[in-house]
Every structure is written in C-alpha cells, then in structure tokens.
Amino acid sequence: MSKMSALALAASVATAVTLIAGAATASAADAREKCYGVALKGQNDCAAGPGTTCAGTSKVDYQRNSWKLVPAGTCETIKTPNGHGTLMQGPAPV
C-alpha cells in the first residue's frame, strides 16, 4: 500500500468514526419518554387512554391517564399542582 493510499484510508476511517460518534450523541439528545399527568387540557400527545382518542383530547389539566413526550430522564422532576409527572399511567378522570 502506498503512503498516499494509507493516508486516504486513515482519513476515511477518522471521518467514519466522527460521524458515528456524532449520530450517537444526537440520538441520545433526542431521546424522549412518555410522561403522564403533565399535559394541560387539550395538549396531550396521541393515544392518552380511556376518555381520549388522540392528541389534544385530554379533558382536564394534568389528566393522570394522558401523556406528553418529554426529554428522557426529566418526567419525574416535572412539578404540577397534583404532584410530579410519572412514567406510569394513572386513572381516567371521573
């Protein structure tokens, strides 16, 4: 292998490693999770549970069976008048 070919190969490998590392970082930054009980009335994301059909159909603020996508790892730190967000679906409103 010539010196020029070796340099070209090394540059290609370095570029590939950089792109893979960048994609992994972007993927981690885009990670989201369903957080129940934090959406305001009519601002839930799709398929909230009994009493709702899809996005924007929650009946009350902080409905325990409706969810909103939030950055991964932040759900249970979100404070509402009813407590904190939860990763588990709660009961439908009465």
C-alpha positions in Angstrom: 0.0 0.0 0.0 1.4 3.4 -0.9 1.8 6.2 1.5 -0.9 8.2 -0.2 -3.4 5.3 0.0 -2.6 4.7 3.7 -3.3 8.4 4.4 -6.5 8.3 2.4 -7.7 5.2 4.3 -6.8 6.8 7.7 -8.7 9.9 6.8 -11.8 7.8 5.7 -11.7 5.8 9.0 -11.4 9.0 11.1 -14.3 10.6 9.2 -16.5 7.5 9.7 -15.7 7.3 13.5 -16.5 11.0 13.9 -19.9 10.6 12.0 -20.8 7.6 14.1 -20.0 9.4 17.4 -22.0 12.4 16.3 -25.0 10.3 15.4 -24.9 8.6 18.8 -24.8 11.9 20.6 -27.6 13.3 18.6 -29.7 10.2 19.2 -29.2 10.5 23.0 -30.1 14.2 22.9 -33.3 13.4 21.0 -34.4 10.6 23.5 -37.9 11.2 24.8 -40.3 9.4 27.1 -44.0 9.4 27.8 -44.8 11.4 30.9 -48.2 11.0 32.4 -50.1 13.8 34.3 -48.2 16.8 33.0 -50.2 17.8 29.9 -52.6 20.7 30.1 -56.2 20.2 28.9 -56.2 19.6 25.1 -52.4 19.5 24.9 -51.7 15.8 25.4 -49.8 13.7 22.8 -51.6 10.8 21.0 -53.5 7.9 22.5 -53.9 9.1 26.0 -56.2 6.4 27.3 -59.8 6.0 28.2 -61.8 9.1 27.6 -59.4 10.4 24.9 -58.9 9.3 21.3 -55.7 11.1 20.2 -53.6 14.2 20.5 -55.3 17.2 22.0 -58.2 15.3 23.5 -57.4 15.3 27.3 -60.4 16.7 29.2 -58.6 18.4 32.2 -55.3 19.8 33.1 -52.8 17.2 34.4 -55.0 14.3 33.5 -53.3 11.2 35.0 -54.0 9.0 32.0 -52.8 11.4 29.4 -49.2 11.8 28.4 -46.8 14.3 26.9 -43.4 13.4 25.3 -40.6 15.0 27.4 -36.8 14.7 27.3 -35.7 11.3 28.7 -35.0 11.4 32.4 -37.0 14.6 33.2 -40.5 13.3 33.7 -40.4 12.7 37.4 -38.9 16.1 38.1 -41.8 18.0 36.5 -43.9 19.5 39.2 -47.6 20.1 38.8 -50.4 21.1 41.2 -51.2 17.4 41.5 -47.6 16.3 42.3 -44.9 15.2 39.9 -45.1 13.6 36.5 -45.0 9.9 36.3 -43.9 7.2 33.9 -46.9 5.1 34.8 -50.4 5.8 33.5 -52.9 6.8 36.2 -56.7 6.5 36.4 -59.0 8.3 34.0 -60.8 11.3 35.4 -64.3 10.7 36.8 
